[in-house]
Amino acid sequence: MQLQGKTALVTGGTRGIGAASAIAFAREGMNVAIAARRNDEQAQETKRKIESLGRQCAMLAADCAKPEDNTRAVEETLRRFSSVDVLLHAAGGPVMGDVLRVPPEDWYRGFDVHVHAVYHLCRAAVPRMQENKEGAIILVSSVAGIRGCPGILCYQAVKGAILQLTRGLARDLAPHNIRVNCVSPGVIETEFHVLAGMTQEQRTLNVEKRIPLGRHGRPEHIAEMVLEMARNDYLTGENVTVDGGLTMRIA
């Protein structure tokens, strides 16, 4: 897909992987709509970076746990830019605890933000993509959706669900030239690991013992793969792991 002059809607686009991807889209000549709960200084800085590249940026107040907010984010993007050519669902966050320690409200919200939001976003965005006879939908899973990890049961469940959502959507939408792919990050330097309570000892263990490349990733590493998934018009139904080799090792 030629990205110049097209429009991307990015959920969770004010920080971390979402922000890096939104800025990467702007560098490719895309206008960007960002749907997020917070319109704070960090959000405004992302907006400034996009606009400094000569592209338009619309900030949309939205909580991806709420169906109506997801639908409204797509509708407002269509009103502002007349199209949603690329949809990136990067909103999310850690849900901590094993089966006995995850409160029901956290469990349900985890599914609302990570999984149910995809349903509502696609219901709103796909009809216009069908009219345009092309589109790219990109979801963000995690290595936690591929391998077992202690103490984050809900997070593993929702990220695993995203992998199968990717395949199902890709199969259904391929006849309309709408591609659906997924990226699964490893340990990336974002607020996520602060919120998840990762200690310095755990961070050091990851680098020295678990990640063959010997370093954590940056949001820009994931943004590069997101861009490829948006551009490559013969790629669909795939999950690409970007983790420095974390999940491929056996020793």
C-alpha positions as CSV (number, residue, x, y, z in Angstrom):
1,M,0.0,0.0,0.0
2,Q,1.2,3.5,-0.9
3,L,1.0,5.4,2.4
4,Q,1.6,9.0,1.2
5,G,-1.6,11.0,1.7
6,K,-3.4,8.2,3.5
7,T,-4.9,8.2,7.0
8,A,-3.9,6.0,10.0
9,L,-6.0,5.6,13.2
10,V,-3.9,4.6,16.2
11,T,-5.3,3.7,19.5
12,G,-3.0,4.2,22.4
13,G,-0.9,6.5,20.2
14,T,0.2,9.0,22.8
15,R,3.2,7.0,24.2
16,G,5.3,3.9,23.8
17,I,4.8,1.7,20.7
18,G,1.6,3.6,19.7
19,A,3.4,7.0,19.6
20,A,6.4,5.6,17.8
21,S,4.2,4.1,15.2
22,A,2.1,7.2,14.8
23,I,5.2,9.3,14.2
24,A,6.5,6.7,11.8
25,F,3.3,6.9,9.8
26,A,3.6,10.6,9.6
27,R,7.2,10.3,8.3
28,E,5.7,8.2,5.5
29,G,3.3,11.1,4.6
30,M,0.2,9.9,6.4
31,N,-2.2,12.0,8.5
32,V,-2.8,10.4,11.9
33,A,-5.7,10.3,14.3
34,I,-4.8,9.2,17.8
35,A,-7.4,7.7,20.1
36,A,-6.4,7.7,23.8
37,R,-7.7,8.4,27.3
38,R,-5.1,11.0,28.2
39,N,-4.4,14.2,26.3
40,D,-1.5,15.2,28.6
41,E,1.9,16.8,27.8
42,Q,3.2,13.5,26.5
43,A,0.2,13.3,24.1
44,Q,0.8,16.9,23.0
45,E,4.5,16.2,22.4
46,T,3.5,13.3,20.1
47,K,1.1,15.6,18.3
48,R,3.8,18.2,17.8
49,K,6.2,15.7,16.4
50,I,3.7,14.6,13.8
51,E,2.8,18.1,12.8
52,S,6.4,19.1,12.6
53,L,6.6,16.5,9.8
54,G,4.0,18.5,7.8
55,R,1.1,16.1,8.6
56,Q,-2.2,16.6,10.3
57,C,-2.9,15.0,13.7
58,A,-6.3,14.7,15.4
59,M,-6.4,13.8,19.1
60,L,-9.5,11.9,20.0
61,A,-10.6,11.3,23.6
62,A,-11.4,7.6,23.8
63,D,-11.4,4.7,26.4
64,C,-10.9,1.5,24.4
65,A,-12.7,-0.4,27.1
66,K,-15.9,1.3,26.0
67,P,-17.6,0.1,22.8
68,E,-19.1,3.5,22.0
69,D,-15.7,5.2,22.3
70,N,-14.1,2.8,19.8
71,T,-17.0,3.4,17.3
72,R,-16.8,7.1,17.8
73,A,-13.1,7.2,17.3
74,V,-13.5,5.7,13.8
75,E,-16.5,8.0,13.0
76,E,-14.5,11.1,14.1
77,T,-11.5,10.0,12.0
78,L,-13.8,9.6,9.0
79,R,-15.3,13.0,9.5
80,R,-11.9,14.6,9.8
81,F,-10.0,12.8,7.1
82,S,-12.7,11.0,5.1
83,S,-10.9,7.6,5.4
84,V,-9.3,5.1,7.7
85,D,-6.7,3.3,5.5
86,V,-4.6,1.9,8.3
87,L,-6.0,0.9,11.7
88,L,-3.4,0.2,14.5
89,H,-4.8,-1.1,17.8
90,A,-1.9,-0.4,20.2
91,A,-3.9,0.5,23.3
92,G,-3.4,-1.8,26.3
93,G,-1.6,-2.3,29.5
94,P,-0.6,-5.0,32.0
95,V,-3.1,-7.0,34.0
96,M,-1.3,-8.5,36.9
97,G,-2.1,-11.6,39.0
98,D,-2.7,-15.4,38.7
99,V,-6.2,-16.9,38.6
100,L,-6.8,-16.3,42.4
101,R,-5.5,-12.8,42.4
102,V,-7.0,-11.1,39.3
103,P,-10.2,-9.3,40.4
104,P,-13.1,-9.9,38.0
105,E,-13.3,-6.3,37.1
106,D,-9.7,-6.3,36.0
107,W,-10.2,-9.5,34.0
108,Y,-13.2,-8.1,32.1
109,R,-11.5,-4.8,31.5
110,G,-8.5,-6.6,30.1
111,F,-10.6,-8.3,27.5
112,D,-12.5,-5.1,26.8
113,V,-9.4,-3.1,26.1
114,H,-7.3,-5.7,24.2
115,V,-9.9,-7.9,22.5
116,H,-13.4,-6.5,22.4
117,A,-12.0,-3.1,21.2
118,V,-10.8,-4.9,18.0
119,Y,-14.3,-6.1,17.3
120,H,-15.8,-2.6,17.7
121,L,-13.0,-0.8,15.8
122,C,-13.3,-3.2,12.9
123,R,-17.1,-3.0,12.8
124,A,-16.8,0.7,12.3
125,A,-13.7,0.9,10.0
126,V,-14.1,-2.1,7.7
127,P,-17.0,-0.8,5.7
128,R,-15.0,2.3,4.5
129,M,-12.0,0.0,3.8
130,Q,-14.3,-2.1,1.7
131,E,-15.4,0.9,-0.3
132,N,-11.8,1.9,-0.8
133,K,-11.0,-1.7,-1.9
134,E,-7.9,-1.8,0.4
135,G,-6.9,-1.4,4.0
136,A,-4.5,-2.6,6.6
137,I,-5.4,-3.6,10.2
138,I,-2.5,-4.1,12.6
139,L,-2.9,-5.6,16.1
140,V,-0.3,-5.7,18.9
141,S,0.1,-9.0,20.8
142,S,3.1,-10.0,22.9
143,V,5.5,-12.8,23.5
144,A,3.3,-13.4,26.6
145,G,0.6,-14.5,24.2
146,I,3.0,-17.1,22.8
147,R,4.8,-18.5,25.8
148,G,3.7,-19.2,29.4
149,C,4.6,-16.4,31.9
150,P,3.9,-16.5,35.6
151,G,1.6,-14.0,37.3
152,I,-0.1,-12.4,34.3
153,L,-2.8,-14.8,33.4
154,C,-5.3,-12.3,31.9
155,Y,-2.6,-10.5,29.9
156,Q,-1.5,-13.8,28.4
157,A,-5.1,-14.8,27.6
158,V,-5.9,-11.5,25.8
159,K,-2.7,-11.4,23.9
160,G,-3.2,-15.0,22.8
161,A,-6.7,-14.2,21.7
162,I,-5.3,-11.4,19.5
163,L,-3.3,-13.9,17.5
164,Q,-6.4,-15.9,16.5
165,L,-8.3,-12.7,15.9
166,T,-5.6,-11.7,13.4
167,R,-6.0,-15.0,11.5
168,G,-9.8,-15.0,11.5
169,L,-10.1,-11.4,10.4
170,A,-7.4,-11.8,7.8
171,R,-9.2,-14.8,6.3
172,D,-12.6,-13.0,6.2
173,L,-11.3,-9.7,4.9
174,A,-8.8,-10.9,2.3
175,P,-11.4,-11.0,-0.6
176,H,-11.8,-7.2,0.0
177,N,-8.1,-6.6,-0.2
178,I,-8.0,-5.7,3.5
179,R,-4.9,-7.2,5.2
180,V,-4.7,-8.0,8.9
181,N,-1.4,-8.7,10.7
182,C,0.0,-8.8,14.2
183,V,3.3,-7.9,15.8
184,S,4.4,-9.5,19.1
185,P,6.9,-7.4,21.0
186,G,9.3,-8.8,23.5
187,V,10.7,-6.7,26.3
188,I,10.4,-3.1,25.1
189,E,11.5,0.0,26.9
190,T,8.1,1.6,27.6
191,E,6.0,2.5,30.6
192,F,4.5,-1.0,30.5
193,H,7.3,-2.6,32.5
194,V,7.2,0.2,35.1
195,L,3.5,-0.4,35.5
196,A,4.0,-4.1,35.7
197,G,6.5,-3.6,38.5
198,M,9.5,-5.1,36.8
199,T,12.5,-4.7,39.1
200,Q,16.0,-3.7,38.1
201,E,17.1,-7.3,39.0
202,Q,14.5,-8.7,36.5
203,R,15.6,-6.2,33.8
204,T,19.2,-7.3,34.2
205,L,18.3,-11.0,34.2
206,N,16.4,-10.4,30.9
207,V,19.4,-8.8,29.2
208,E,22.1,-11.1,30.6
209,K,20.3,-14.5,30.5
210,R,17.1,-14.4,28.4
211,I,17.5,-12.2,25.4
212,P,20.2,-13.5,22.9
213,L,20.8,-10.0,21.5
214,G,21.6,-8.8,25.0
215,R,19.5,-5.7,25.1
216,H,15.9,-4.5,25.5
217,G,14.0,-3.3,22.4
218,R,12.8,0.3,21.8
219,P,9.4,1.4,20.6
220,E,10.9,2.3,17.3
221,H,11.9,-1.3,16.6
222,I,8.2,-2.2,16.8
223,A,7.2,0.8,14.7
224,E,9.4,-0.4,11.9
225,M,7.6,-3.7,11.7
226,V,4.2,-1.9,11.9
227,L,5.2,0.2,8.9
228,E,6.2,-2.9,6.9
229,M,2.8,-4.5,7.7
230,A,1.1,-1.3,6.5
231,R,3.1,-1.1,3.3
232,N,3.5,-4.7,2.2
233,D,0.4,-5.6,0.2
234,Y,1.1,-9.3,0.0
235,L,1.4,-9.8,3.8
236,T,-1.7,-10.9,5.7
237,G,-2.7,-13.3,8.5
238,E,0.8,-13.2,10.0
239,N,2.2,-12.7,13.5
240,V,5.8,-11.4,13.6
241,T,7.7,-11.6,16.8
242,V,10.2,-8.7,17.5
243,D,11.9,-9.7,20.7
244,G,15.7,-9.9,20.3
245,G,15.5,-13.7,20.1
246,L,13.7,-14.1,23.4
247,T,11.2,-16.7,22.3
248,M,13.4,-18.7,19.9
249,R,15.9,-19.9,22.6
250,I,15.8,-23.3,24.3
251,A,18.9,-22.8,26.4
